[in-house]
């Protein structure tokens, strides 16, 4: 990404609130720094440093810097939300596969998995979206494109508008997703940090000066730095994602019942 050839974000935009563009090149890599990589994989194109400043200063990071991807909306859907949504519909997908494969094996029978695997080996004989559904059922897929996802929703008679409204709420409220703003000088509309998809880069490949960056290489070019409120928020949420302790669901229905008793 050539900063000299890309227009800065418009004045007064959210970008001005979220990102700091340094007048002078940074002297060291810091938490909240955003780097651009010439990578075909969208989850490795923009990365925000999440390695703690104290670890960077005291060299406790084994020369590897951890980053979380900054994604465009489509990339978040394709690599995260679509798969997560379909995994919750595993029984519905299994019933769809049983119908499409004309199988008389129960979806609860362990032999049904073998039936699906056999159908995948002859994928040329089944529709593309059914082949993808089989991959998801077998937990072999980590992404699904827009067209195939919507085709599967149609196959399962699920209203698309309801699903996308749910995605809107998830993007706004999920703990492992942080909506930010488009970075300055960026040709990509990347503005959503996905905290769960961490990747690492040797610190020697993170270039703080444009003059050090070699286009076409595996180096990362410094773009901007998160402004302090967003830097602290992202760091806090990142810590919570990987320190959260799961507990069994405990019934809370009694709360509403008891409250209604008070107004009788």
Secondary structure, 3 states (H helix, E strand, C coil): CCHHHCCCCCCCCHHHHHEECCCCCCCCCCCCEEEEECCCCHHHCEEEECCCHHHHHCCCCCCEEEEEEEECHHHHHHHHHHHHHHHCCHHHHHHHHHHHCCCCCCCCCCHHHHHHHHHHCCHHHCCHHHHHHHHHHCCCCCCCCHHHHHHHHHHCCCCHHHHHHHHHHHHHHCCCEEECCCCCCCCCCCCEEEEEEEEEEEHHHEECCHHHCCCCCCCEEEEEEECHHHHHHHHHHHHHHHHCCCCCCCCCHHHHHHHHHHCC
